[in-house]
Amino acid sequence: MLTTPLSGVIPVVPTVFDDEEELDLAGLARVVDYLIDGGADALCVLANYSEQFSLTDEERDQVCRTVLERAAGRVPTVVTTSHYSARVAARRSREAQAMGADMIMLMPPFFGATMAVPEAALTDYFTTVAAATDLPLMVQDAPMSTTPLPVGVLVHLIKEVPQLRYAKIETPGAADKLRTLIAAVGDRLEGPFDGEEAVTLIPDLDAGAVGTMSSSTVPDRLGRIVRQYHAGDRAGAVADWEELLPLIHYENRQCGLRAQKILMAEGGIIASDRTRAPFGPVPPATRAGLLELARRHDPLVLRWAR
C-alpha cells in the first residue's frame, strides 16, 4: 500500500516473449531488475506498451505475478486492469490487489471505433471498480480510447470517485489539459503524469505534472531529468531533455512499443525482441536507425547486462 504519493518516472514494463511468441518470464524478471537498477520510482505492468491486448487472462496473471514477485516491494507497482466491462475491470483490480499491486490504472471503457461510452456511464464504471479495491486509481487519458475525457468529465470523475487520485494525460495538448485539470481539482489529484514516452515532458512538467509514465527505453535518463526539474534546475532538465529528445521522438514516431524490446535484446537483457503477430517487427532500416541513434546516447539499456 502506498504511504506517499507517487512521482518521478514510472516505466511501462514490456511483456517479454521468446521467438515462438511464448511468455519469457525469466526475461521479464531481468527487465524488472534493470528498471529498478535504473532508478525507476515505480513500475507499470499490463499497459498498452506491455501488449496487454495480446494476452490471455491466464497470461495476464502470470505476467502480473512475475513482476510483483520480482519487484518484491523494492518499488511500487501500478497494474493496468482496463476492460470494457466494469465487472471484469473490477475483478481484475481485486485480483491485482490480492497479488500485491499498489495502484490500479484504467482507461475509460471503449471497444473499437464505434463503441464509445457516454459521459453519464463513466462515473458508474469508475465507482464500480473503486468499490472492488482499496487501492488508489489512475485514469489513463490516451488517444487509443474512443471514449473522450474532456477536462470537465475528468474533474467530475475525480470529485465523485475519491480513490481516483492519479491521471495519465497523453493526448494532444497535454500540457494545457494538465494545467486546466490541476487548477480545477487542486490537491484532489495527487499524481498528474504525462505519457507518450515523455516526448512532451518539459511542457508537461511546467504545467504541473509530477512525473512521466514512459516506456522502458531510457528510464534512467528520464528519472534524472524529472529529479533535476523538481530540484529547481529547470535549465539543466531542459538541456538534458532536448539532448535526449531525438531518441524519444524516434521511438515515439518510428517504432512504438517495439523500440524498448529492440534495445533490450541488443543490450542482452532479453533474448528476443519478438512481438506477437499481427504486430510485426520494424523494418530493418528503421531498426538500424534506432540502434545508431541509441548508441550515440549510451543508455543504460545497452550496457546494464554487459
N, C-alpha and C positions, 0 to 999 in steps of 0.2 A: 504494500500500500504506500502511495506517495506521501511523504511528510512535508515536502516543499514543492512549489510549482516548478514544472519543467521549463527549461530554456536551453539555448545553445543549438547544437546540431544533433538531429535525430535521423540517422541514415536509414533508408529502407533496405532491409535485408533481402537479397535476391534468393529465390528458390533455386537450388543447385541440382542440375540433372547430369547424368552420365551421357555417353554418346548414344545410348539407346533410349534416351529420354525418360529413364527411371530416376527416382529420387537418389541423390547422393548425400546422405545425411552426415557422413563424415566430412565431406567438403563443406557442408553448411555449418558444421561446428567450427571449422577453421575460419570461416568468414566471420563468425561471431567473435572469435579471439582477435582477428585482425582489426575489426571495428572498435573493439574495446581498447586494444593497444593504441589505436589511432586517436583516442581521446573522445569518442562518441559520448554524448551526455545521456543518451538513451538509444534504444533500438526500436524500429517499427517492423513488424512482420505481417505477412499476408496482405500487403498493399498491392496496388496495381503494378508497381515496379517489381513486386515479388511474383508476378504472373499468377496471382490468385485465381484468375478467371480460367486457368487451365488445370486446376487441381480438383481431385475428388474430395469428398468430405473426409474420407479416411486419411488422404494425403495431407489435407489441411491440419488435421490433428497431429500427424507425425512431424510436420514442419514446425508447428507452434510449440510442441513439447520439446523438440530438439533445441530450438532457440532458447526457450525459457530455462531448460536444464543446463545448457552450456553457459548462459549468462549468469545463472546461479546468484542472482541478486547483485552482481557487480555493478550493473546499471539498470535503470527501469526499462520495462518493455511495453510498448504500445502494440496491441493486437487489433487488426482490422477485421471487422465482422460484417461488413456490408452485405446486404441481400435485399431483394425486392420485398420479400415478406417480412413484416415486423416480427412475426412469430419465430421465423428462422433466425433473424438477426438477434433476437432476444436470447434464443437458445445458444447460439454461438457465443454471445457475450457472457452468458452464465458459465459456459464451459471454459472460456478463456480465463475468467476469474478463478475458477477452480484449479486451473493449471498453474496459476501464479502471475497472470498479467497484472500490470499496474494501471493501464488505461485502455479504453476502447476507442477506436476510430471508426466512423461511419460516413459513407457517402449518403446523400438523400436517395431514397428508392427510385429506381427507374428500370426500364427494360427496353433496350433497343432505341430506335429513333422516335417512336411514336407513343410509348407508354410512360409518359412523364406523370408525376403525381401532383395533384393540385395543392395549392398552399394550405388549404384547410385541413388536409390529411397529414401534413408533416408534423404538427405538434403531437398528434396521437401516435405517430410512428416513433418519434424520439422518446416520448413518455413511456411507451411500451418497452422499449429497450432499456431505458433507465431503471424501470421497475424490476428488471431481471438481474441487476448487478449493483454493487455498492461503489463501483469504480467511477472516476471521472470520465466524461465523454469528450471526444474531439469530433467536430463536424468537418468533413472534407469537402470543400467547395472547388470542384475540378471540372474542366471542360468536358470530360468524358460523360458526365451525367447530363441527361436532357431535362432533368428537373431543376429549374433555376432557383438560385438562392440570392435574390437581391438583398441589399442591406436591411431593408425593413423586415423581411422574413427572418433573417439571422438574428436581428435584435429581438423579435418576438420569441423565437425559439430559446434564446439564451435567458430571457426573462421568465419564460414559462417552465423551463426544464432546468432546475438548479444544478444538476450534475453536468450539464453542458457548459464546460468552463474553458474549452480549448477550441481553436478553429485553425484549420489549414486553408489558407486562401491562395489558390494558384490559377486564377482566372486572369484574362487580360485586364489591365488597370488595377492590379492587385494592391499597389501602394495606396491609391485613392480609396479603395474599398476598405482596406485595413484602417486607414486614418478615420474614415467616417464611422466605421463599426466601433472602434475603440472610443471615440468621442461619445457615442450613443450609449454604450453599456458600461464604460469605466471598469471598475475592479471586478465586475461580474465575469469578465473574460480574463482569466489568469494567464492564458497562453496563446496569444496570436502568433501564428507561424506562417511562413511562406513555403512554397514548394518549387516545382519546375527546375529541380537541380540547382537552385539558387541563382538562376540567370538574372533575376531582378533583386538580388539580395540587399544591396545598399539602399536603393529607394524604399524597399520594404522595411528595413531597419529604421530608416528615417521616419517612416510612417508609424512606427511603434511596435513592429514585430519584435518578439523576444528571441527568435531563432529561426532556423530553417529545417524543414524535413526534406533532405536531399536524397540523392542516390548514394550508393556505397563507393563511388569512384574516388572522391578526394575529401572524405570527411575530416581528415586531419587538418588540411588547409582551411576548409570552411570553418571548422571549430576555432582555429586561431583568429580568423577574420572576425567572427562574431564576438570572441572574447576581447579583441582589440577595441572593437566598436564600443562595447559596453564598459570598457575601462576608460573611455574618454578619448581614445586615439582614433578618431574618425579618419583623419588623413592617412594614417598607416593602414587602416582597414580598407579604405578606398583604393589605395595603391596596390595592396595585395590582391584585392578582388579584381581590379582591372587587369592585373598581370595574368590571373587565372581565367578570366572571362573567355578567351578564345577556346580553351579546352571545354569549359562548361557549355558554351554555345554549340560546339561541335557535337558534344554528347546529346544535347537537347534537340538539335535540329537534324542531325545526320544519322544517329544511331539509336536514340532512345534507350530503353532498358537494356539493350544488348551491350552497350559500351562497358558497363561495370563488369560484366562477365568476361568480355574480351580481355580487359586489363587484369582481372584476377587470374585468368588462365595464363596469360603472358607472364605474370609475376609468380606463378607456381602456387597460388593459394588454393585454386581448384583445378581439377584435371581436365574439365571440359567446359567450353563456353556455350554449350547447347541450350537452345530454347525449344519449347515444344511446338511442333507443327500444329497449325499452319504458320506459326511465327517463325520465319526462316532466318538464316544468317544474313549479316550485312554483306554487301558486295566486297570483293577483295580490295578494290581501290579505296573504298570507304574505311575498311579495317586498317589498311596501311596508313591512311591519313590520320586516323585516331592514334595509332601507336607512335607515329612520328611526332605528333603534337604532344602526346603524353610524355614521351621520353625527354623532351626539352624541359619539362617541369619537374622531373624526377620525383613523382608522387610515391607515397608510402606503398600504395597498392602494387607497384612494380618491384619493390625491394623487401617487403616485410618477410616473405618466406625464403629469401635467399640466404 
